[in-house]
Amino acid sequence: MDALDRLLTQRRAAREYARTGLTPEQQDLQRAAREFAGSEFPGIITPDPATEKTFPADLFAAYAELGMTAVDVAEEYGGAGYGLLEKALCIIEDCRADSTIGLAFSLVSIISDVLAIAGHEDQKRRWLPLIAQGRCFPAISLTEPDHGSDLTRFNTRAETDGDGFVIDGVKVFTTYGLEAAYFIVAAQTDPDGPDYQGFSTILVERDRPGVSVAGLGDKLGIKMTSSAEVVFCGVRVPRQNLVGELNRGIETLNRFFAKSRVKIAAQALGVALGALEAAERYATRERRQTGRFIAQYRPVAEMLQFSRQAVARMWKLVLRAARNYDAGGPFESTFLAALAKRDCSNLAERVVRHCLQIFGGYGYMREGNPADVERRLRDVIITTIYEGTNQIMDLIMRSHLRQHPHDRHLIYW
Ligand SMILES: Cc1cc2nc3c(=O)[nH]c(=O)nc-3n(C[C@H](O)[C@H](O)[C@H](O)COP(=O)(O)OP(=O)(O)OC[C@H]3O[C@@H](n4cnc5c(N)ncnc54)[C@H](O)[C@@H]3O)c2cc1C
């Protein structure tokens, strides 16, 4: 690179810093993620429905080889040692390039966070490097047939037995349940404990006797990930499989959600961004009706304008929540993560719906769909449901504001 190139690169990085606050190093990482996802993801999923359901193992191996699975995992556990902000930038690029692959790959990082955040040293040393290398899948099993949004207590029991636990119960909707090497299970360890105070999170290796897994069948979107029912029948685990403290499962989960919900917000933003870019291209440069590009018609221009503003707001929400988390802003983390998750997923769903409308009949079709916008719409909906539905995000935010009324300004920021 000659001196002029270097100067131009520095000026571009400085302009980007002024616009987004991203440092040159963060911009480099973002560019690397964009180049990899932009060149490798498109074309993997074809109109053949089987390709949408098949996890691209070779591509995931290359993704892991590049270090993308563990961007925000500490170096001693095989990661790159960056923060949540850097990982969010990568998730945005992954989901922008392809919603299904982006969501599927980023979920590996999201699910592994519970060990990275609350696991003890042996657990982290055993599992995190394997996940970073793409050699095993993690899973988290909270949801039960009778306990979805309700995390006050669980029907799954973990009874103390000598120096360990015996676990019995049924979990549903476990992502990567069919492939997972271990499950982080929320189980009642004190059946008489008060709400939220009587359950623990416990790691159960898949090969323990008494663990059985069954797929839950087809679903609307993110078809590349399995969703499973996991049954624990008299499963014995040693006491050192406890993740976090006994009967303090809710604290482990709250720390986990404060991070994972920002990643879900980043997923939503990435899916919307990819749809918007394709719709803008189509409306301004490709599709004419009665002699004019369709973007020149007011309703289309308005849909584009709404979508641009929505995406700009999503960027602000994700960057703020991620920065706050990385800075260790404890009091706001839960609130900002819930706000980012709720608003980004709601806005993303509306943006992708507008984009589908801009593609007209072609947007509705599976075959010949110029931007896979039909698949993006099916995929993005999950961001309003998992890691707590958006109605639950409302409850969390209201409860926070009751205790900290002066934080109301955070909503309007
Ligand atoms: C594809 C997919 C992947 C998933 N992955 C995982 C996973 O890996 N691990 C895991 O443990 N779970 C997972 N889930 C489960 C997911 O987190 C739950 O589906 C979600 O939390 C909602 O629980 P529920 O389905 O039981 O709905 P319910 O809790 O029964 O809610 C039904 C409706 O009632 C509303 N509602 C419920 N309670 C309240 C309330 N108090 N106030 C206002 N409204 C309320 C909800 O917002 C929703 O609209 C996954 C789900 C899906 C679909």
Ligand as a Chemical Component Dictionary entry (heavy atoms), coordinates in Angstrom:
data_LIG
# 
_chem_comp.id                   LIG 
_chem_comp.type                 NON-POLYMER 
_chem_comp.pdbx_formal_charge   0 
_chem_comp.three_letter_code    LIG 
# 
loop_
_chem_comp_atom.comp_id 
_chem_comp_atom.atom_id 
_chem_comp_atom.alt_atom_id 
_chem_comp_atom.type_symbol 
_chem_comp_atom.charge 
_chem_comp_atom.model_Cartn_x 
_chem_comp_atom.model_Cartn_y 
_chem_comp_atom.model_Cartn_z 
_chem_comp_atom.pdbx_ordinal 
LIG C1  C1  C 0 -37.373 -21.702 16.942 1  
LIG C2  C2  C 0 -37.346 -21.605 18.441 2  
LIG C3  C3  C 0 -36.152 -21.765 19.109 3  
LIG C4  C4  C 0 -36.124 -21.747 20.513 4  
LIG N1  N1  N 0 -34.963 -22.032 21.164 5  
LIG C5  C5  C 0 -34.984 -22.238 22.501 6  
LIG C6  C6  C 0 -33.846 -22.762 23.193 7  
LIG O1  O1  O 0 -32.805 -23.025 22.603 8  
LIG N2  N2  N 0 -33.957 -22.988 24.524 9  
LIG C7  C7  C 0 -35.094 -22.732 25.221 10 
LIG O2  O2  O 0 -35.124 -22.970 26.428 11 
LIG N3  N3  N 0 -36.195 -22.231 24.603 12 
LIG C8  C8  C 0 -36.165 -21.991 23.264 13 
LIG N4  N4  N 0 -37.282 -21.518 22.614 14 
LIG C9  C9  C 0 -38.487 -21.250 23.381 15 
LIG C10 C10 C 0 -38.852 -19.779 23.445 16 
LIG O3  O3  O 0 -37.943 -19.078 24.245 17 
LIG C11 C11 C 0 -40.286 -19.721 23.963 18 
LIG O4  O4  O 0 -41.116 -20.213 22.914 19 
LIG C12 C12 C 0 -40.716 -18.335 24.383 20 
LIG O5  O5  O 0 -40.008 -17.922 25.518 21 
LIG C13 C13 C 0 -42.225 -18.271 24.676 22 
LIG O6  O6  O 0 -42.643 -19.346 25.477 23 
LIG P1  P1  P 0 -43.923 -20.211 25.009 24 
LIG O7  O7  O 0 -43.685 -20.636 23.612 25 
LIG O8  O8  O 0 -44.166 -21.253 26.013 26 
LIG O9  O9  O 0 -45.116 -19.173 24.968 27 
LIG P2  P2  P 0 -46.004 -18.676 26.218 28 
LIG O10 O10 O 0 -45.131 -18.331 27.373 29 
LIG O11 O11 O 0 -47.088 -19.665 26.429 30 
LIG O12 O12 O 0 -46.605 -17.338 25.622 31 
LIG C14 C14 C 0 -47.686 -17.338 24.701 32 
LIG C15 C15 C 0 -48.101 -15.884 24.464 33 
LIG O13 O13 O 0 -48.508 -15.304 25.702 34 
LIG C16 C16 C 0 -47.734 -14.152 25.992 35 
LIG N5  N5  N 0 -47.463 -14.103 27.434 36 
LIG C17 C17 C 0 -47.074 -15.117 28.246 37 
LIG N6  N6  N 0 -46.919 -14.702 29.500 38 
LIG C18 C18 C 0 -47.214 -13.379 29.504 39 
LIG C19 C19 C 0 -47.235 -12.377 30.499 40 
LIG N7  N7  N 0 -46.895 -12.628 31.770 41 
LIG N8  N8  N 0 -47.571 -11.112 30.131 42 
LIG C20 C20 C 0 -47.887 -10.819 28.837 43 
LIG N9  N9  N 0 -47.897 -11.731 27.861 44 
LIG C21 C21 C 0 -47.558 -12.993 28.182 45 
LIG C22 C22 C 0 -46.449 -14.319 25.199 46 
LIG O14 O14 O 0 -45.823 -13.080 24.919 47 
LIG C23 C23 C 0 -46.964 -15.016 23.950 48 
LIG O15 O15 O 0 -47.467 -14.062 23.065 49 
LIG C24 C24 C 0 -37.307 -21.489 21.224 50 
LIG C25 C25 C 0 -38.514 -21.277 20.534 51 
LIG C26 C26 C 0 -38.550 -21.355 19.164 52 
LIG C27 C27 C 0 -39.853 -21.188 18.451 53 
# 
loop_
_chem_comp_bond.comp_id 
_chem_comp_bond.atom_id_1 
_chem_comp_bond.atom_id_2 
_chem_comp_bond.value_order 
_chem_comp_bond.pdbx_ordinal 
LIG C1  C2  SING 1  
LIG C2  C3  SING 2  
LIG C2  C26 DOUB 3  
LIG C3  C4  DOUB 4  
LIG C4  N1  SING 5  
LIG C4  C24 SING 6  
LIG N1  C5  DOUB 7  
LIG C5  C6  SING 8  
LIG C5  C8  SING 9  
LIG C6  O1  DOUB 10 
LIG C6  N2  SING 11 
LIG N2  C7  SING 12 
LIG C7  O2  DOUB 13 
LIG C7  N3  SING 14 
LIG N3  C8  DOUB 15 
LIG C8  N4  SING 16 
LIG N4  C9  SING 17 
LIG N4  C24 SING 18 
LIG C9  C10 SING 19 
LIG C10 O3  SING 20 
LIG C10 C11 SING 21 
LIG C11 O4  SING 22 
LIG C11 C12 SING 23 
LIG C12 O5  SING 24 
LIG C12 C13 SING 25 
LIG C13 O6  SING 26 
LIG O6  P1  SING 27 
LIG P1  O7  DOUB 28 
LIG P1  O8  SING 29 
LIG P1  O9  SING 30 
LIG O9  P2  SING 31 
LIG P2  O10 DOUB 32 
LIG P2  O11 SING 33 
LIG P2  O12 SING 34 
LIG O12 C14 SING 35 
LIG C14 C15 SING 36 
LIG C15 O13 SING 37 
LIG C15 C23 SING 38 
LIG O13 C16 SING 39 
LIG C16 N5  SING 40 
LIG C16 C22 SING 41 
LIG N5  C17 SING 42 
LIG N5  C21 SING 43 
LIG C17 N6  DOUB 44 
LIG N6  C18 SING 45 
LIG C18 C19 SING 46 
LIG C18 C21 DOUB 47 
LIG C19 N7  SING 48 
LIG C19 N8  DOUB 49 
LIG N8  C20 SING 50 
LIG C20 N9  DOUB 51 
LIG N9  C21 SING 52 
LIG C22 O14 SING 53 
LIG C22 C23 SING 54 
LIG C23 O15 SING 55 
LIG C24 C25 DOUB 56 
LIG C25 C26 SING 57 
LIG C26 C27 SING 58 
# 
